[in-house]
Amino acid sequence: MKRLLPLLILSLLLAAACWRWQSLRSQDEWQIAWQQAQFRAPQMNRESVMAAFHQRQRLTDSVPLTFMPDLDLALKAEYETWRKQFEKGETDRQARLTWQDQTETSLKQSIRDDLRSQAWLEQQIQQKAAPVTDAQALAWFNEHAEQMRVPELHHVFHLFLSRHDPKRPDRSAEIQALHQQLTRGKASFADLVAKHSEDSRSKVRAGDLGWVSASRMPAEFMQALERTPVGVISPPIETKLGWHLVRVSARHESRLPHFVEVREEIIAMLDQQRREAALGQVN
């Protein structure tokens, strides 16, 4: 027993040293990952980078050493995308590499590692989940068509007076005067929009707002809009934004879409679901 005790202590010290080395190695890899993330995608926060780092670690640990896909073209494209971010050219790129304690070689290796992990993951997903078929998409459509109902649409032109001018808190008289000019035929809608409308985006298009639905507009605006016949100038409409005169040039009633209209959208949604399920199996 006395002889075994020193061996046991030595084993424990070696295990502790090994664990400490692995921990420091992991910390070093995390710091490198964080630096690279700041370098390649500065908008990412630490939480999202940490989550991606741990997922990448799990994925990288499971990639077989024998898995060696041809990544040269993908690596070149990815590196070129990164390289073109720097308007000042080579000097700026080299300065950023130095600041992040990187070299072109280490950066390319990092990109290659990411691409290799992604390629392996994609291979696993393809093996674990068959592609979505038209029959599956059609079956989903037949069961959930109401969820994809096209809302009532209105092609709208408007003249707008804002309520944000503190010197003119109430512009009811102004909008009424403009409405009278239209109803009496003293001016065209396009002319009054060009002279008076304060919506700069639609003003340059003669007041054209395009096709709108209830999901895009204030409720009080839509209520008045729905009461306005096609081709008729609405009475003044007051909203939280200001005052409007509206002309509806066309209207499409709400309807269920045809399958061909939404086929690609459904396939993309079902494909994303199968990929997420397969990813859960891989991890």
C-alpha positions in Angstrom: 0.0 0.0 0.0 2.9 2.4 0.8 4.4 1.7 -2.6 1.0 2.4 -4.4 0.4 5.7 -2.6 3.2 7.7 -4.4 2.0 6.2 -7.8 -1.6 7.2 -7.0 -0.5 10.7 -6.1 1.6 10.9 -9.3 -1.3 9.7 -11.4 -3.6 12.3 -9.8 -1.0 15.1 -10.5 -0.7 14.0 -14.1 -4.4 13.9 -14.5 -4.8 17.3 -13.0 -2.0 18.7 -15.2 -3.6 17.1 -18.3 -7.0 18.6 -17.3 -5.4 22.0 -16.7 -3.6 21.8 -20.1 -6.9 20.9 -21.8 -8.6 23.8 -20.0 -6.0 26.3 -21.0 -6.0 25.0 -24.6 -9.8 25.4 -24.7 -9.4 29.0 -23.3 -6.8 29.8 -25.9 -9.0 28.4 -28.7 -11.9 30.4 -27.4 -9.9 33.6 -27.4 -8.8 32.9 -31.0 -12.4 32.2 -32.0 -13.5 35.5 -30.4 -10.7 37.4 -32.1 -11.6 35.8 -35.4 -15.3 36.6 -34.9 -14.5 40.2 -34.2 -12.3 40.2 -37.2 -14.6 38.5 -39.7 -18.0 39.5 -38.3 -17.8 42.5 -35.9 -21.5 42.6 -35.4 -21.6 39.3 -33.4 -21.9 39.5 -29.6 -20.0 37.2 -27.2 -23.0 35.0 -26.4 -23.6 34.1 -30.1 -19.9 33.6 -30.7 -19.7 31.4 -27.6 -22.6 29.3 -28.7 -21.2 28.9 -32.2 -17.8 28.1 -30.7 -19.1 25.2 -28.6 -21.2 23.9 -31.5 -18.2 24.0 -33.7 -16.1 22.2 -31.1 -18.7 19.4 -30.9 -18.9 19.2 -34.6 -15.1 19.4 -35.2 -14.5 16.6 -32.6 -16.9 14.4 -34.5 -15.5 15.0 -38.0 -13.5 11.9 -39.1 -9.9 12.4 -39.9 -10.5 10.6 -43.2 -13.1 13.2 -44.3 -11.1 15.4 -46.6 -13.4 17.2 -49.1 -12.1 19.4 -51.9 -12.5 22.9 -50.4 -10.0 24.9 -52.6 -12.7 26.8 -54.6 -14.9 27.4 -51.6 -11.9 28.6 -49.6 -10.8 31.0 -52.3 -14.3 32.5 -52.6 -14.7 32.9 -48.8 -11.2 34.5 -48.5 -11.9 36.9 -51.4 -15.2 37.9 -49.8 -13.2 38.7 -46.6 -10.4 40.5 -48.5 -12.8 42.8 -50.4 -14.1 44.3 -47.1 -11.0 46.5 -46.9 -11.3 49.6 -49.0 -7.7 50.7 -48.3 -6.3 47.4 -49.8 -3.4 45.4 -48.7 -2.0 47.8 -46.1 -5.4 47.9 -44.2 -5.7 44.1 -44.4 -2.2 43.5 -43.0 -2.8 46.0 -40.2 -6.0 44.2 -39.2 -4.3 40.8 -39.4 -1.5 42.1 -37.1 -4.0 43.7 -34.7 -5.9 40.4 -34.4 -2.6 38.4 -34.0 -3.4 36.6 -37.2 -1.6 35.8 -40.4 -3.1 35.1 -43.9 -2.1 31.4 -43.3 -3.8 31.1 -40.0 -6.9 32.9 -41.3 -7.2 30.6 -44.3 -6.7 27.6 -42.1 -9.6 28.8 -39.8 -11.8 29.3 -42.9 -10.9 25.9 -44.2 -11.7 24.3 -40.8 -15.1 26.0 -40.8 -15.8 24.9 -44.4 -14.7 21.3 -43.6 -17.0 21.1 -40.6 -19.9 22.6 -42.6 -19.3 20.1 -45.4 -19.3 17.2 -43.0 -22.5 18.5 -41.4 -24.2 18.9 -44.7 -23.2 15.4 -45.6 -24.8 14.1 -42.4 -28.0 16.0 -42.9 -28.3 14.7 -46.5 -27.9 11.2 -45.2 -30.3 11.5 -42.3 -33.1 13.5 -44.1 -34.4 12.9 -47.6 -35.2 15.9 -49.8 -38.7 17.4 -49.6 -40.8 16.2 -52.5 -43.6 18.0 -54.4 -46.1 15.5 -52.9 -45.1 16.4 -49.4 -45.3 20.1 -50.2 -48.7 19.6 -51.7 -50.0 17.6 -48.8 -48.9 20.4 -46.4 -50.5 23.0 -48.6 -53.8 21.1 -48.7 -53.8 21.0 -44.9 -52.6 24.6 -44.2 -53.8 26.6 -47.2 -55.7 29.0 -45.1 -52.5 30.1 -43.3 -51.2 31.3 -46.7 -54.3 33.3 -47.7 -53.5 36.4 -49.7 -55.0 39.4 -47.9 -57.1 42.0 -49.6 -54.8 44.3 -51.5 -55.2 47.9 -52.6 -53.1 49.9 -55.1 -53.0 53.3 -53.4 -51.9 56.8 -54.3 -51.9 59.4 -51.5 -51.3 63.1 -50.7 -49.9 63.5 -47.2 -49.6 66.4 -44.7 -47.6 65.7 -41.6 -48.7 66.6 -38.1 -45.1 66.9 -36.9 -44.7 70.6 -37.6 -45.2 72.3 -34.1 -46.1 75.5 -35.9 -49.0 73.8 -37.6 -50.6 71.3 -35.1 -54.0 71.2 -36.9 -53.9 71.0 -40.7 -57.5 70.0 -41.2 -58.3 73.3 -43.1 -55.4 72.7 -45.4 -56.4 69.1 -46.3 -60.0 70.2 -46.8 -58.9 73.0 -49.2 -56.9 70.5 -51.2 -59.8 68.1 -51.3 -62.1 70.8 -52.6 -59.7 71.6 -55.4 -59.8 68.0 -56.5 -63.6 67.6 -56.3 -64.1 70.8 -58.2 -61.7 69.9 -60.9 -59.4 72.8 -60.3 -56.3 70.7 -60.1 -55.2 67.1 -60.8 -54.2 64.7 -58.0 -50.7 64.3 -59.4 -50.2 68.1 -59.5 -51.3 68.6 -55.9 -49.1 65.7 -54.8 -46.1 67.3 -56.5 -46.8 70.7 -54.8 -48.0 69.7 -51.4 -47.4 66.1 -50.3 -44.8 65.7 -47.5 -44.2 62.0 -48.1 -40.9 62.3 -50.0 -40.7 58.6 -51.0 -44.1 58.5 -52.7 -44.1 62.1 -53.9 -41.5 61.4 -56.6 -43.9 58.6 -57.9 -47.0 60.9 -58.0 -48.0 59.6 -54.6 -47.9 55.9 -55.4 -47.7 53.7 -52.3 -47.9 50.5 -54.3 -50.0 47.6 -53.2 -50.9 47.7 -49.5 -52.7 45.5 -47.0 -54.1 45.8 -43.5 -50.8 44.4 -42.1 -48.8 47.4 -43.4 -51.1 50.4 -42.6 -52.7 52.0 -39.5 -56.1 50.8 -38.7 -57.8 54.1 -39.2 -56.2 54.5 -42.6 -57.3 51.1 -43.7 -60.9 51.6 -42.5 -61.2 54.7 -44.6 -59.4 53.1 -47.5 -61.7 50.0 -47.6 -64.7 52.4 -47.9 -63.2 54.2 -50.8 -64.3 53.0 -54.3 -61.8 52.4 -57.0 -61.0 55.6 -58.9 -62.5 57.9 -56.3 -60.7 60.4 -54.2 -61.3 59.8 -50.5 -62.4 62.5 -48.0 -59.6 63.6 -45.8 -58.3 60.9 -43.5 -56.7 61.7 -40.2 -54.2 59.3 -38.6 -51.5 59.6 -35.9 -49.0 60.5 -38.6 -51.1 63.3 -40.2 -53.7 63.9 -42.9 -54.2 62.0 -46.1 -56.1 62.2 -49.4 -56.2 58.7 -51.0 -57.0 57.4 -54.5 -57.4 53.7 -55.0 -56.4 52.7 -58.5 -57.1 49.0 -58.2 -58.2 46.4 -55.6 -57.8 42.6 -55.3 -60.1 40.7 -53.0 -58.6 38.3 -50.4 -58.1 34.8 -51.8 -56.4 31.5 -51.3 -53.2 31.1 -53.3 -52.7 28.5 -56.0 -50.1 25.8 -55.0 -47.7 26.9 -57.8 -47.6 30.4 -56.3 -46.4 29.1 -52.9 -44.6 25.9 -53.8 -41.1 27.2 -53.4 -41.9 28.8 -50.1 -43.4 25.6 -48.7 -40.5 23.5 -49.8 -38.0 25.9 -48.3 -39.9 25.8 -45.0 -40.2 22.0 -44.9 -36.6 21.7 -45.9 -35.5 23.9 -43.0 -37.6 21.8 -40.6 -35.9 18.6 -41.8 -32.5 20.1 -41.5 -33.1 21.2 -38.0 -34.3 17.7 -37.1 -31.3 16.1 -38.7 -29.0 18.6 -37.0 -30.4 17.5 -33.7 -29.6 13.9 -34.5 -26.0 14.8 -35.5 -25.3 16.7 -32.3 
